[in-house]
Amino acid sequence: MSTVKLGFTAYGSPTAKPLIILHGFFASSRNWRLIAEQLANDYYVIVPDLRNHGASPHHECMDYPSMSADLSALINDLGLAETSLLGHSMGGKVAMWYALHHPERVAKLLIADISPITYTHSFAKLINALHALPLDRLTNRKQAENFLADAIPDLSYRQFLLQNLILEAHQYRWRINLEIFRANADYITGFPDTATVSAYTKPVLFLAGAASDYVKPESLPHLFPNAVIQKIPGAAHWIHVQQPRLFLAEVRRFL
């Protein structure tokens, strides 16, 4: 399986216990800076950009076995015999797939607002909206926000997505490859076949936004029999952004 060398940002002392944080679809390591800085008081926090995101290389394949292989290569390159993993959304699925195949390398597993299942929602409308953005006519980011307002009404989500829009030589361009995202979107909403996969029997903390329905309790026992679900009040899918204090408290308690 072909791997890519992930870019990453590290926080804290390399002598502390390691914790790797894995971001979601359309996100990057920068979205976790504030959380990582807080946890760096006690842990060596490594926040990679997953393939096709942030500063990491692009690759035509973006499924969970491939992204897990990238993570495995990073862990080996860093010389970590064991590390804790915290993954949100897509990053949570990467973390789960890695833990299911390398349980001996995972000290603690924390999954933020996602389950090991295939979801029915589609990213097609979102990707189409981003693809339709007239990059050659943009003179500022506010224009991009306004252009996307009808397709993506939530301003904070538009601003989050537009972190992938960069200005280079007086021309806006996407840091991400939208065609790769389009081609792999079904892999992101899905989860690989687990029929022949052994369960991960260590304790796992699933953090769920109280206003989100992404964590499906019935999907957990056969793969994660010792999973515990903790709901975060006042939060939906973006629990680390919407309730950072409560989120951090639960992460620290479990770690």
C-alpha positions as CSV (number, residue, x, y, z in Angstrom):
1,M,0.0,0.0,0.0
2,S,1.4,3.4,-1.0
3,T,1.9,5.8,1.8
4,V,2.6,9.6,2.0
5,K,4.8,11.3,4.4
6,L,2.5,13.4,6.6
7,G,3.3,16.9,7.6
8,F,2.6,17.6,11.3
9,T,2.9,20.1,14.1
10,A,4.2,19.1,17.5
11,Y,3.5,20.7,20.9
12,G,5.1,20.0,24.3
13,S,8.0,18.0,25.4
14,P,9.1,14.9,23.4
15,T,9.8,13.3,26.7
16,A,6.1,13.4,27.7
17,K,3.6,10.7,26.9
18,P,2.6,11.0,23.2
19,L,-0.9,11.9,21.9
20,I,-1.7,12.1,18.2
21,I,-4.8,14.2,17.2
22,L,-6.4,13.4,13.9
23,H,-8.6,16.1,12.2
24,G,-11.8,15.6,10.1
25,F,-12.7,16.0,6.4
26,F,-11.8,19.5,5.0
27,A,-10.0,20.3,8.2
28,S,-6.2,20.4,9.0
29,S,-3.8,20.4,11.9
30,R,-4.3,24.2,12.4
31,N,-7.9,23.6,13.5
32,W,-6.6,21.8,16.6
33,R,-4.0,24.3,17.7
34,L,-5.8,25.7,20.7
35,I,-6.7,22.2,22.0
36,A,-3.2,20.9,21.3
37,E,-1.6,23.8,23.2
38,Q,-3.7,23.1,26.3
39,L,-2.9,19.4,26.2
40,A,0.8,20.1,25.6
41,N,1.2,20.9,29.3
42,D,1.0,17.2,30.0
43,Y,1.5,15.4,26.8
44,Y,3.7,15.4,23.7
45,V,1.0,16.3,21.2
46,I,1.5,15.6,17.5
47,V,-1.1,16.9,15.1
48,P,-0.6,15.7,11.5
49,D,-2.3,16.8,8.3
50,L,-3.9,13.8,6.8
51,R,-3.3,13.1,3.1
52,N,-4.8,15.6,0.8
53,H,-5.2,18.1,3.7
54,G,-3.1,21.0,5.0
55,A,0.6,20.7,4.2
56,S,0.5,16.9,3.5
57,P,0.9,15.5,0.0
58,H,-2.0,14.8,-2.3
59,H,-2.8,11.3,-3.4
60,E,-5.6,10.0,-5.6
61,C,-6.6,7.4,-3.0
62,M,-8.1,8.5,0.3
63,D,-9.7,5.6,2.0
64,Y,-9.3,4.5,5.6
65,P,-6.8,1.7,5.1
66,S,-4.5,4.2,3.2
67,M,-4.8,6.9,5.8
68,S,-4.2,4.4,8.6
69,A,-1.1,3.3,6.8
70,D,0.1,6.9,6.6
71,L,-0.5,7.2,10.4
72,S,1.4,3.9,11.0
73,A,4.4,5.3,9.0
74,L,4.3,8.5,11.0
75,I,4.2,6.7,14.3
76,N,7.2,4.5,13.2
77,D,9.1,7.5,11.9
78,L,8.6,9.2,15.3
79,G,9.9,6.1,17.0
80,L,6.8,5.8,19.2
81,A,6.3,2.3,20.6
82,E,2.9,3.3,21.8
83,T,0.7,6.4,21.6
84,S,-2.7,7.6,22.5
85,L,-5.0,8.7,19.6
86,L,-7.7,11.3,19.5
87,G,-9.7,11.5,16.3
88,H,-12.6,13.7,15.2
89,S,-15.0,12.6,12.5
90,M,-12.9,11.4,9.5
91,G,-9.9,11.4,11.8
92,G,-11.8,9.3,14.3
93,K,-12.4,6.6,11.6
94,V,-8.7,6.7,10.8
95,A,-7.9,6.2,14.5
96,M,-10.4,3.4,14.9
97,W,-9.1,1.5,11.8
98,Y,-5.5,1.9,13.1
99,A,-6.4,0.7,16.6
100,L,-8.3,-2.3,15.2
101,H,-5.2,-3.4,13.3
102,H,-2.4,-2.2,15.8
103,P,-4.0,-2.5,19.2
104,E,-0.6,-3.0,20.9
105,R,0.5,0.4,19.6
106,V,-2.5,2.3,21.1
107,A,-2.3,3.4,24.7
108,K,-5.6,5.3,24.9
109,L,-8.3,5.7,22.2
110,L,-10.6,8.7,22.1
111,I,-13.2,9.2,19.3
112,A,-15.0,12.5,18.8
113,D,-18.5,12.4,17.3
114,I,-18.3,9.5,14.8
115,S,-19.0,5.8,14.6
116,P,-17.4,2.9,12.7
117,I,-20.3,2.8,10.1
118,T,-21.3,4.0,6.7
119,Y,-23.4,7.2,6.8
120,T,-26.1,8.1,4.3
121,H,-25.3,11.8,3.9
122,S,-23.4,13.0,0.8
123,F,-20.7,15.7,0.3
124,A,-21.7,16.2,-3.3
125,K,-23.6,19.4,-2.8
126,L,-20.9,20.9,-0.7
127,I,-18.1,19.9,-3.1
128,N,-20.1,21.3,-6.1
129,A,-20.6,24.6,-4.3
130,L,-16.9,24.9,-3.6
131,H,-16.0,23.9,-7.2
132,A,-18.4,26.6,-8.5
133,L,-16.5,29.4,-6.7
134,P,-15.1,31.7,-9.4
135,L,-11.5,31.8,-8.2
136,D,-10.4,33.9,-11.1
137,R,-12.8,36.7,-10.2
138,L,-12.2,36.8,-6.4
139,T,-10.4,39.9,-5.0
140,N,-11.0,39.1,-1.3
141,R,-12.2,36.4,1.0
142,K,-15.4,38.2,1.8
143,Q,-16.6,37.8,-1.8
144,A,-16.0,34.0,-1.4
145,E,-18.1,34.0,1.8
146,N,-20.9,35.8,0.1
147,F,-20.8,33.6,-3.0
148,L,-21.2,30.5,-0.9
149,A,-23.9,31.8,1.4
150,D,-26.9,30.2,-0.4
151,A,-25.3,26.8,-0.7
152,I,-23.7,26.9,2.8
153,P,-25.9,29.1,5.0
154,D,-23.8,28.6,8.2
155,L,-21.3,31.4,8.3
156,S,-18.9,29.6,10.7
157,Y,-18.9,26.5,8.5
158,R,-18.2,28.6,5.4
159,Q,-15.3,30.3,7.2
160,F,-14.0,26.9,8.2
161,L,-14.1,25.6,4.7
162,L,-12.5,28.7,3.3
163,Q,-9.4,28.1,5.4
164,N,-8.6,25.8,2.4
165,L,-8.6,28.9,0.1
166,I,-5.2,30.5,-0.2
167,L,-3.9,33.5,-2.1
168,E,-0.8,32.9,-4.1
169,A,0.7,35.4,-6.6
170,H,-2.4,37.5,-6.5
171,Q,-4.6,34.6,-7.4
172,Y,-6.9,32.5,-5.1
173,R,-6.6,28.7,-5.3
174,W,-7.7,25.7,-3.3
175,R,-5.1,24.1,-1.1
176,I,-7.2,20.9,-1.3
177,N,-7.9,19.0,-4.5
178,L,-11.7,19.1,-4.9
179,E,-11.7,16.4,-7.6
180,I,-9.8,14.0,-5.3
181,F,-12.3,14.8,-2.6
182,R,-15.2,14.2,-5.0
183,A,-13.8,10.8,-6.1
184,N,-13.2,9.7,-2.5
185,A,-16.3,11.1,-0.8
186,D,-18.0,7.8,-0.5
187,Y,-15.0,6.3,1.2
188,I,-15.1,9.1,3.8
189,T,-18.8,8.6,4.6
190,G,-18.2,4.9,4.6
191,F,-16.1,2.5,6.7
192,P,-14.2,-0.6,5.5
193,D,-15.6,-4.1,5.9
194,T,-14.9,-5.4,9.4
195,A,-16.2,-9.0,9.0
196,T,-12.7,-10.5,9.5
197,V,-11.4,-7.8,12.0
198,S,-10.9,-8.7,15.6
199,A,-12.4,-6.4,18.2
200,Y,-10.4,-3.7,20.0
201,T,-10.8,-4.8,23.6
202,K,-9.2,-1.9,25.5
203,P,-11.4,0.9,26.9
204,V,-12.5,3.5,24.3
205,L,-14.1,6.9,25.0
206,F,-16.6,8.1,22.4
207,L,-17.3,11.8,22.9
208,A,-20.6,12.8,21.4
209,G,-22.2,16.2,20.9
210,A,-25.6,16.1,22.7
211,A,-27.1,17.8,19.7
212,S,-25.5,15.4,17.2
213,D,-26.6,11.9,16.1
214,Y,-23.2,10.7,14.7
215,V,-22.4,8.4,17.5
216,K,-24.6,5.3,17.1
217,P,-24.4,3.1,20.3
218,E,-25.6,0.0,18.5
219,S,-22.6,0.1,16.1
220,L,-19.9,-0.1,18.8
221,P,-20.1,-3.4,20.9
222,H,-18.9,-5.8,18.2
223,L,-15.8,-3.8,17.4
224,F,-15.3,-1.8,20.7
225,P,-16.9,-3.9,23.5
226,N,-15.5,-1.7,26.2
227,A,-16.6,1.6,24.7
228,V,-18.0,4.3,26.9
229,I,-20.1,7.2,25.4
230,Q,-19.9,10.6,27.0
231,K,-22.3,13.3,25.7
232,I,-21.1,16.9,25.7
233,P,-24.0,19.3,26.4
234,G,-24.4,22.4,24.2
235,A,-22.5,20.8,21.3
236,A,-23.2,19.2,18.0
237,H,-20.6,17.7,15.7
238,W,-17.9,20.3,16.3
239,I,-17.6,19.6,20.0
240,H,-14.0,20.7,20.4
241,V,-15.0,24.1,19.0
242,Q,-18.4,24.5,20.5
243,Q,-17.5,23.3,24.0
244,P,-13.7,23.3,24.3
245,R,-13.6,23.5,28.1
246,L,-16.0,20.5,28.6
247,F,-14.3,18.6,25.8
248,L,-10.8,19.1,27.3
249,A,-12.1,18.0,30.7
250,E,-13.3,14.7,29.4
251,V,-10.2,14.1,27.3
252,R,-8.0,14.8,30.3
253,R,-10.1,12.6,32.6
254,F,-9.8,9.6,30.2
255,L,-6.1,10.1,29.4
